[in-house]
Amino acid sequence: MPANPAQHALRLDDVRGFVFDVDGTLVHRGHDGRARPQPGAAEVLDRIRASGRPLVLFTNGSHIGPQAIARGLREDGLEVADDELLTPVESAISYLRRRHPGRPALVFATEVTRDRMAAAGISLAAGEEAEVVFVAHIDELDMASLERAARAVRRGAPLLTGSYAPAYAGAHGPILSRGAMVTAAIAKVGGARPRVVGKPSRAAVAEVSARLRLPASELAVIGDDVGMDIALGRLGGSRTVLVRSGITGTVSLERLPARQRPDAVVDGVADLLEWL
């Protein structure tokens, strides 16, 4: 890999499918919380679709469902179909079905997310019967639930989290992750290391591949976060592009181990147009 990937164009015309991050990559949030599509974002998505290749937007947002997120992006000017949007909740549901079928899960999440998981067949634990703990975005928390989760983990229940990243790109700078805070508390007292099932994880790689019906090695992953988006692509053997318009825009690639560096770097998503 070149020492400075930004100096080298990357072939994307032979990539068969695309995975995009949302905030910091395709859009920036304004002071009102509404998404402002980045220059070239709509054109990039349109060109990929016109080529007949599938794409998916994978956001770490887990406070509302993917259809609601897609609808919000459309209202703000970025055309995204409902089935082009993924969140960590989708990969968590698939992971629980595959690895822990039928086991009651103590879920820390919004009511919307809890309802989605129950509708998908995940058994939600209400008390001490929890055999799995899963943490997504949560607005309110009581200590009794936190203690139940820690006791379950100490008994051997796996601790899963949608993301363990400390922060995300926001309208006014980094948004601190409540999910990471809750996960860290349970992990500390429960004496276990959390398993990420969102970005970056093999569960997320499997979810993306299933949605696009393509092996991860034939995909390109584009995002603004080295630790989440680029790491996701590297896990699956995908081509990776770092967009410097988001949370890790000033990271010095030369200081990163070679295995963590993207294949290419662009200042903004519009720069991808000449590579497609």
Summary of the structure (lengths in Angstrom):
residues: 276
radius of gyration: 18.5
end to end distance: 20.7
largest distance: 55.8
contacts: 975
relative contact order: 0.18
helix: 40%
strand: 19%
